[in-house]
Amino acid sequence: MVARVAVLGALTGMTVVLPMTQSALADSDVTDSSGMFTTSRVALPSTIDALTSLPASQQPPAALVAAAGAAGTGVPAVAAAVTKASNPLPGCSGVRIKAAKDGEIPADSLCTLWDGHTQMRADAAVALAELNQAYVAEFGSDMCLSSGYRTLAQQYAIKAEKGALAATPGKSNHGWGLAVDFCSRETSGARWAWLNANGPAYGFDNPGWALRGGSGPYEPWHWEYLKGVLEDGYYYGP
């Protein structure tokens, strides 16, 4: 408590008393070497200089010093703090936890994306959320998703429904939480061009096998988190 009172007192002096003193002294009369009075501006330390020159025991929190510095440069301190603290996917740690089997990823290793139901492995989910933030800045809406993580049971159901268009159950990057399918609106026009230009910078790509003329079915909607696929999933080559 004593330390807090000392810090608060110092801050009060720096933020209230010092500015008033600066104002009063800035245009004060001083005596020169000849004994004559003259008016001059006295160079006084800025608030940020004064704050950082306090003894270590009375230093204010680092965040407050940073805020004072930001204020001096015209950068809104509150906005800067919010931006730095923002999370592209609140509630998701972004920490990779390797699962034992395809389609059997523990619930605490998955994160739900912005649509409220599509899930991916935590690290892939955060990377895709960062890509989505850039997408929203460009188009004013979230990317539309149709599929993400699939349990083994879901993989069998998809295989029964789509046949050759679906991966062999237990051999799908959807089962590792590393693949996402976009809605058809994302696979044409300006959105498709933007996705191809920006996706790789965030770790996502439409794999070579899914391209027109690739080794697998043509699936422009199917994108994978490449880093995760190379580490833990199934990499089928270009």
C-alpha positions as a Markdown table, in Angstrom:
| # | Residue | x | y | z |
|---|---|---|---|---|
| 1 | Met | 0.0 | 0.0 | 0.0 |
| 2 | Val | 2.9 | 2.4 | 0.8 |
| 3 | Ala | 4.4 | 1.7 | -2.6 |
| 4 | Arg | 1.1 | 2.3 | -4.3 |
| 5 | Val | 0.5 | 5.6 | -2.5 |
| 6 | Ala | 4.0 | 6.7 | -3.4 |
| 7 | Val | 3.4 | 5.8 | -7.1 |
| 8 | Leu | 0.0 | 7.6 | -7.1 |
| 9 | Gly | 1.6 | 10.6 | -5.5 |
| 10 | Ala | 4.3 | 10.7 | -8.1 |
| 11 | Leu | 1.8 | 10.3 | -10.9 |
| 12 | Thr | -0.2 | 13.2 | -9.5 |
| 13 | Gly | 2.8 | 15.3 | -9.4 |
| 14 | Met | 3.8 | 14.4 | -13.0 |
| 15 | Thr | 0.3 | 14.7 | -14.5 |
| 16 | Val | -1.2 | 17.6 | -12.6 |
| 17 | Val | 1.5 | 19.6 | -10.8 |
| 18 | Leu | 4.2 | 19.3 | -13.4 |
| 19 | Pro | 2.0 | 20.5 | -16.3 |
| 20 | Met | 0.8 | 23.5 | -14.2 |
| 21 | Thr | 4.4 | 24.3 | -13.2 |
| 22 | Gln | 5.6 | 24.0 | -16.8 |
| 23 | Ser | 2.9 | 26.4 | -17.8 |
| 24 | Ala | 3.9 | 28.9 | -15.1 |
| 25 | Leu | 7.6 | 28.7 | -15.7 |
| 26 | Ala | 7.6 | 28.5 | -19.5 |
| 27 | Asp | 7.2 | 32.2 | -19.8 |
| 28 | Ser | 8.6 | 33.3 | -16.4 |
| 29 | Asp | 11.0 | 36.2 | -15.9 |
| 30 | Val | 14.6 | 35.2 | -15.1 |
| 31 | Thr | 17.7 | 37.2 | -14.3 |
| 32 | Asp | 20.6 | 37.1 | -16.7 |
| 33 | Ser | 24.3 | 37.5 | -15.8 |
| 34 | Ser | 24.1 | 41.2 | -16.0 |
| 35 | Gly | 21.4 | 41.4 | -13.3 |
| 36 | Met | 18.7 | 42.5 | -15.9 |
| 37 | Phe | 15.4 | 40.8 | -16.0 |
| 38 | Thr | 14.5 | 39.0 | -19.3 |
| 39 | Thr | 11.8 | 36.8 | -20.5 |
| 40 | Ser | 12.8 | 33.4 | -21.8 |
| 41 | Arg | 11.3 | 29.9 | -22.2 |
| 42 | Val | 12.6 | 27.4 | -19.8 |
| 43 | Ala | 13.2 | 23.9 | -21.2 |
| 44 | Leu | 11.3 | 21.5 | -18.9 |
| 45 | Pro | 11.1 | 17.7 | -19.1 |
| 46 | Ser | 8.1 | 16.1 | -20.8 |
| 47 | Thr | 5.7 | 14.1 | -18.7 |
| 48 | Ile | 7.0 | 10.8 | -20.2 |
| 49 | Asp | 10.6 | 11.9 | -19.4 |
| 50 | Ala | 9.6 | 12.8 | -15.9 |
| 51 | Leu | 7.8 | 9.5 | -15.4 |
| 52 | Thr | 10.8 | 7.4 | -16.6 |
| 53 | Ser | 13.2 | 9.4 | -14.4 |
| 54 | Leu | 11.5 | 8.3 | -11.2 |
| 55 | Pro | 13.5 | 6.0 | -8.8 |
| 56 | Ala | 12.8 | 2.3 | -9.5 |
| 57 | Ser | 10.8 | 2.0 | -6.3 |
| 58 | Gln | 8.4 | 4.7 | -7.5 |
| 59 | Gln | 8.2 | 3.8 | -11.2 |
| 60 | Pro | 4.6 | 3.5 | -12.5 |
| 61 | Pro | 3.4 | 0.4 | -14.3 |
| 62 | Ala | 5.1 | 0.0 | -17.7 |
| 63 | Ala | 1.7 | 0.1 | -19.5 |
| 64 | Leu | 1.1 | 3.6 | -18.1 |
| 65 | Val | 4.5 | 4.9 | -19.3 |
| 66 | Ala | 3.8 | 3.4 | -22.7 |
| 67 | Ala | 0.4 | 5.1 | -22.8 |
| 68 | Ala | 1.9 | 8.4 | -21.9 |
| 69 | Gly | 4.4 | 8.0 | -24.8 |
| 70 | Ala | 1.6 | 7.1 | -27.2 |
| 71 | Ala | -0.3 | 10.2 | -26.2 |
| 72 | Gly | 2.7 | 12.3 | -27.0 |
| 73 | Thr | 2.8 | 11.0 | -30.5 |
| 74 | Gly | -0.9 | 11.4 | -31.2 |
| 75 | Val | -1.6 | 7.6 | -31.1 |
| 76 | Pro | -4.7 | 6.8 | -29.1 |
| 77 | Ala | -3.4 | 4.8 | -26.2 |
| 78 | Val | -6.7 | 3.0 | -25.6 |
| 79 | Ala | -7.0 | 2.0 | -29.2 |
| 80 | Ala | -3.4 | 0.7 | -29.2 |
| 81 | Ala | -4.1 | -1.3 | -26.1 |
| 82 | Val | -7.2 | -2.9 | -27.5 |
| 83 | Thr | -5.5 | -3.8 | -30.8 |
| 84 | Lys | -2.6 | -5.4 | -28.9 |
| 85 | Ala | -4.9 | -7.4 | -26.7 |
| 86 | Ser | -7.4 | -8.4 | -29.4 |
| 87 | Asn | -7.7 | -12.1 | -30.2 |
| 88 | Pro | -8.8 | -13.2 | -33.6 |
| 89 | Leu | -10.6 | -16.2 | -32.0 |
| 90 | Pro | -11.6 | -15.5 | -28.4 |
| 91 | Gly | -11.4 | -18.5 | -26.1 |
| 92 | Cys | -9.0 | -20.4 | -28.4 |
| 93 | Ser | -5.5 | -20.9 | -27.1 |
| 94 | Gly | -4.0 | -21.6 | -30.5 |
| 95 | Val | -1.8 | -24.3 | -29.0 |
| 96 | Arg | -1.3 | -27.4 | -31.1 |
| 97 | Ile | -1.9 | -30.7 | -29.3 |
| 98 | Lys | -1.1 | -33.8 | -31.4 |
| 99 | Ala | -4.0 | -36.2 | -31.5 |
| 100 | Ala | -3.6 | -40.0 | -31.3 |
| 101 | Lys | -5.8 | -40.8 | -34.3 |
| 102 | Asp | -7.5 | -39.2 | -37.2 |
| 103 | Gly | -11.0 | -38.4 | -36.4 |
| 104 | Glu | -10.5 | -38.7 | -32.6 |
| 105 | Ile | -9.2 | -35.3 | -31.6 |
| 106 | Pro | -10.1 | -34.4 | -28.0 |
| 107 | Ala | -12.7 | -31.6 | -27.7 |
| 108 | Asp | -10.2 | -29.4 | -25.7 |
| 109 | Ser | -7.8 | -29.5 | -28.7 |
| 110 | Leu | -10.4 | -28.1 | -31.1 |
| 111 | Cys | -11.7 | -24.5 | -31.5 |
| 112 | Thr | -15.0 | -23.4 | -32.9 |
| 113 | Leu | -14.8 | -20.8 | -35.7 |
| 114 | Trp | -16.8 | -17.6 | -36.1 |
| 115 | Asp | -19.8 | -19.3 | -37.6 |
| 116 | Gly | -20.5 | -21.0 | -34.3 |
| 117 | His | -20.2 | -24.6 | -35.4 |
| 118 | Thr | -17.3 | -25.4 | -37.7 |
| 119 | Gln | -14.3 | -26.6 | -35.8 |
| 120 | Met | -10.5 | -27.0 | -36.5 |
| 121 | Arg | -7.5 | -27.9 | -34.5 |
| 122 | Ala | -6.5 | -24.9 | -32.3 |
| 123 | Asp | -3.4 | -23.7 | -34.2 |
| 124 | Ala | -5.1 | -24.0 | -37.6 |
| 125 | Ala | -8.3 | -22.3 | -36.2 |
| 126 | Val | -6.4 | -19.2 | -35.0 |
| 127 | Ala | -4.4 | -19.0 | -38.3 |
| 128 | Leu | -7.7 | -19.2 | -40.3 |
| 129 | Ala | -9.3 | -16.6 | -38.0 |
| 130 | Glu | -6.4 | -14.2 | -38.7 |
| 131 | Leu | -7.0 | -14.8 | -42.4 |
| 132 | Asn | -10.7 | -14.1 | -41.9 |
| 133 | Gln | -9.9 | -10.8 | -40.2 |
| 134 | Ala | -8.0 | -9.6 | -43.3 |
| 135 | Tyr | -10.9 | -10.9 | -45.4 |
| 136 | Val | -13.5 | -9.0 | -43.4 |
| 137 | Ala | -11.4 | -5.8 | -43.8 |
| 138 | Glu | -11.5 | -6.4 | -47.6 |
| 139 | Phe | -15.1 | -7.6 | -48.1 |
| 140 | Gly | -17.0 | -6.5 | -45.0 |
| 141 | Ser | -18.2 | -10.0 | -44.0 |
| 142 | Asp | -16.8 | -13.3 | -42.7 |
| 143 | Met | -15.7 | -16.0 | -45.0 |
| 144 | Cys | -18.4 | -18.6 | -45.5 |
| 145 | Leu | -17.5 | -22.1 | -44.3 |
| 146 | Ser | -19.2 | -25.4 | -45.1 |
| 147 | Ser | -17.0 | -28.0 | -43.3 |
| 148 | Gly | -14.1 | -28.4 | -40.9 |
| 149 | Tyr | -13.1 | -31.1 | -38.5 |
| 150 | Arg | -14.8 | -34.5 | -39.1 |
| 151 | Thr | -15.0 | -37.3 | -36.6 |
| 152 | Leu | -14.3 | -40.8 | -37.9 |
| 153 | Ala | -18.1 | -41.5 | -37.9 |
| 154 | Gln | -18.7 | -38.3 | -40.0 |
| 155 | Gln | -16.0 | -39.4 | -42.4 |
| 156 | Tyr | -17.8 | -42.7 | -43.0 |
| 157 | Ala | -21.0 | -40.9 | -43.5 |
| 158 | Ile | -19.5 | -38.4 | -46.1 |
| 159 | Lys | -17.8 | -41.3 | -47.9 |
| 160 | Ala | -21.1 | -43.1 | -48.2 |
| 161 | Glu | -22.8 | -40.0 | -49.5 |
| 162 | Lys | -20.1 | -38.7 | -51.9 |
| 163 | Gly | -18.1 | -41.8 | -52.9 |
| 164 | Ala | -14.8 | -40.9 | -54.7 |
| 165 | Leu | -15.2 | -37.2 | -53.9 |
| 166 | Ala | -14.5 | -38.0 | -50.2 |
| 167 | Ala | -11.2 | -39.3 | -48.7 |
| 168 | Thr | -10.9 | -42.8 | -47.3 |
| 169 | Pro | -12.2 | -42.7 | -43.7 |
| 170 | Gly | -9.2 | -42.4 | -41.3 |
| 171 | Lys | -7.1 | -40.9 | -44.1 |
| 172 | Ser | -8.6 | -37.4 | -44.2 |
| 173 | Asn | -7.0 | -34.1 | -43.1 |
| 174 | His | -10.5 | -33.1 | -42.0 |
| 175 | Gly | -10.1 | -35.8 | -39.4 |
| 176 | Trp | -6.9 | -34.1 | -38.2 |
| 177 | Gly | -8.7 | -30.7 | -37.9 |
| 178 | Leu | -6.4 | -29.3 | -40.5 |
| 179 | Ala | -8.8 | -28.9 | -43.5 |
| 180 | Val | -11.7 | -26.6 | -44.2 |
| 181 | Asp | -14.2 | -26.4 | -47.0 |
| 182 | Phe | -15.4 | -23.0 | -48.1 |
| 183 | Cys | -18.9 | -22.2 | -49.5 |
| 184 | Ser | -19.1 | -21.9 | -53.3 |
| 185 | Arg | -19.2 | -18.1 | -53.1 |
| 186 | Glu | -15.6 | -18.1 | -52.0 |
| 187 | Thr | -14.4 | -20.0 | -55.1 |
| 188 | Ser | -15.1 | -17.5 | -57.9 |
| 189 | Gly | -14.6 | -13.9 | -58.8 |
| 190 | Ala | -12.9 | -11.3 | -56.6 |
| 191 | Arg | -13.2 | -13.4 | -53.4 |
| 192 | Trp | -11.5 | -16.4 | -55.1 |
| 193 | Ala | -8.7 | -14.2 | -56.4 |
| 194 | Trp | -8.2 | -12.6 | -53.0 |
| 195 | Leu | -8.1 | -16.0 | -51.2 |
| 196 | Asn | -5.5 | -17.3 | -53.6 |
| 197 | Ala | -3.4 | -14.2 | -53.2 |
| 198 | Asn | -3.6 | -14.0 | -49.4 |
| 199 | Gly | -4.3 | -17.5 | -48.0 |
| 200 | Pro | -0.7 | -18.8 | -48.2 |
| 201 | Ala | 0.6 | -15.9 | -46.1 |
| 202 | Tyr | -1.6 | -17.2 | -43.3 |
| 203 | Gly | -0.6 | -20.8 | -43.8 |
| 204 | Phe | -3.6 | -21.9 | -45.9 |
| 205 | Asp | -3.6 | -23.2 | -49.5 |
| 206 | Asn | -5.8 | -25.2 | -51.9 |
| 207 | Pro | -3.5 | -28.3 | -52.3 |
| 208 | Gly | -2.1 | -29.3 | -55.6 |
| 209 | Trp | -4.1 | -32.5 | -55.8 |
| 210 | Ala | -7.4 | -30.5 | -55.6 |
| 211 | Leu | -6.5 | -28.1 | -58.4 |
| 212 | Arg | -7.9 | -28.5 | -61.9 |
| 213 | Gly | -5.7 | -31.2 | -63.5 |
| 214 | Gly | -4.4 | -32.4 | -60.1 |
| 215 | Ser | -4.0 | -35.9 | -59.0 |
| 216 | Gly | -7.3 | -35.9 | -57.1 |
| 217 | Pro | -10.8 | -34.6 | -57.6 |
| 218 | Tyr | -11.1 | -30.9 | -58.4 |
| 219 | Glu | -12.1 | -29.2 | -55.2 |
| 220 | Pro | -11.4 | -25.5 | -55.2 |
| 221 | Trp | -13.4 | -25.2 | -51.9 |
| 222 | His | -11.0 | -27.5 | -50.0 |
| 223 | Trp | -8.1 | -25.7 | -48.2 |
| 224 | Glu | -5.6 | -27.0 | -45.7 |
| 225 | Tyr | -3.3 | -25.6 | -43.0 |
| 226 | Leu | -0.1 | -26.7 | -44.7 |
| 227 | Lys | 2.2 | -26.5 | -41.6 |
| 228 | Gly | 0.0 | -28.8 | -39.7 |
| 229 | Val | -0.4 | -31.2 | -42.6 |
| 230 | Leu | 3.3 | -31.5 | -43.0 |
| 231 | Glu | 3.8 | -32.1 | -39.3 |
| 232 | Asp | 0.8 | -34.4 | -38.5 |
| 233 | Gly | -1.5 | -34.9 | -41.4 |
| 234 | Tyr | -1.5 | -36.5 | -44.9 |
| 235 | Tyr | 0.5 | -34.6 | -47.5 |
| 236 | Tyr | -0.4 | -35.9 | -50.9 |
| 237 | Gly | 2.1 | -33.8 | -52.8 |
| 238 | Pro | 1.5 | -31.0 | -55.4 |
